[in-house]
Amino acid sequence: MKRKQWFAGYVVVCALAAAGISLAYWRTEETHARGRGKNLNRTGWESSYLERGLAVPATGPRAGYWGSRIGKTVRHPTMGWLEPPTSVPDLLDIGPNGFQRYSSTAEGAQKLTILGASVAFAGYASSIDRTYFSVLGRELERQGAPAEITVVAAGAWKSVQELAALREWGTELGSDVIVLLDGLNDLSNGATSATLYGERIQPADGKEWSLFYHTHDYEQRVSDYLKNMEKAADLAAELRAELVIVLQPSLVEREGKSPVEASLLEATLQAHTSAEALTAAYEAMRRGLAALATKRGIHFLDCSRLFNGERATTFADLWHFSDFGNELLGQAIAREVAPILEQRRHSKAEPTADGSR
């Protein structure tokens, strides 16, 4: 997995549609298309500051557009790929196995693990301090439910890779609460539900495979995703951890899109049947997760429409968002997780039948 694949996928498609360029033309003009894709991505990100009357951070997204500040991914036999250890002051602090951490100095901090893909990684925040997980860590401390946070995420992962990571490191991490921040990649990444990003297939419809090829198998993707969430619930139970599933924000779900966001979405849909197909699939995920939460006693937080109250541009593409989205997401997860951590802390403190704790 090359670094350019981190965010490149549909952003290039966005550029092609915006410029009226066919995919056939793109195959012969790849370098130019990448440049147009980055320009479109940059326009969305910078607009989120300019429309709020704020200066655009000079360093851009902390991981760079399309993750350009991070080196090549590290191959892994189980997960497929991991983010490489990378250190850039104030911007990136990626440790072994691609882990990122928020360290709490508060007494009695519990352990919280977040798994996901590039949105969970928070590459489009402007700094470490502005990531949703730093916002989450500070807010949990403010609410008296501090946590040591470990983020296990890599660009373009699907839920099957998150499950593999949980199996690999779950015991080692010793989490009190596990958060899965995902959903959209399972609908959009890979040619089919069963294939990972960048994995080649032989298209049955006679079309030529590309990174953007999609068989529009939305029903199967929803079904497979919900099965993976069932498996995640089983794993969390084995690890004696609380499970929180967060359906990630999506531009296609956003009401009151800014003009820039409307253009971004229109271009992105070149790879899909329609906006309605994506929203219908997300609704099926939403219903399935709500039913799963009731059935298994896990926690479901729907953040798919979290930014609907924002009037200014917030998304930089279908998936990613700047500091303003990170702030809202961190606060939302804190509201869900703080009571869970507090209840767990009390449970640990209660004496058992033999008087021990």
Secondary structure, DSSP 8 states (H G I E B T S, - for coil): --TTHHHHHHHHHHHHHHHT--HHHHHHSHHHHHHHHHHHHHHHHHHHHHTTT----TT-STT-GGGTTS---EEETTTEEE---EEETTTEEE-GGGEEEE---STT-EEEEEEESHHHHTTTSSSGGGSHHHHHHHHHHHTT--EEEEEEE-TT--HHHHHHHHHHHHHHHT-SEEEEEESHHHHHSSSSTTS-TT-----TTS----TT-----HHHHHHHHHHHHHHHHHHHHHTT-EEEEEE---GGG-SS--HHHHHHHHHHGGGSS-HHHHHHHHHHHHHHHHHHHHHHT-EEEE-TTTTTT--S--BSSSS-B-HHHHHHHHHHHHHHHHHHHHHHHHHHHS--TTS--
